[in-house]
Amino acid sequence: MAKAFVIRNQDGQYLTKKGEWVSGKDTTKLYHQAHCDQALNQLIEVNAKDIYLRGTTLELDLCEKRRPIVLEYGPDPEQPDLLSEDAELERAVAENTEAEEAPAEEFTGFIRPLNVEPRMPTKKVESVDVVDEA
């Protein structure tokens, strides 16, 4: 039986030929390639546009009409209430923990650009001892 490679994201949705994410129920629209490296190249291109994408390539069997046979459907993006509630809960918990972990920075008079992280963490001075130079 012939094989094909498809792209699946972290939510279980499949990539279409138009670059949209769908549940995989309509296999005529799914992006599929005969070779893994072609599907991997497409995954890299899609990931360049969306840096938060965690996609994988899956090897699926093809039916007689040369369409992939999807065994596990993902959530339907057009009906967001069907998305898994666990994923939404995990995102909310992750956002809360990130907000709690971020320490408040002291104002130093220097305004750092928003898109650049500091290279070295600031050191806290534990003692105020002055060393005499001779």
Protein Blocks (a to p, Z undefined) as FASTA:
>chain_A
ZZddddddfkopacdfkopacehlammlpccdfbfklmmmmmmmmmmmmmkbccdddddd
ddfkopacdfbdcddfklmmlpcfklmmmmmmmmmmmmmmpccdddehiacdfkbccfbd
cdddfbfcdcddZZ
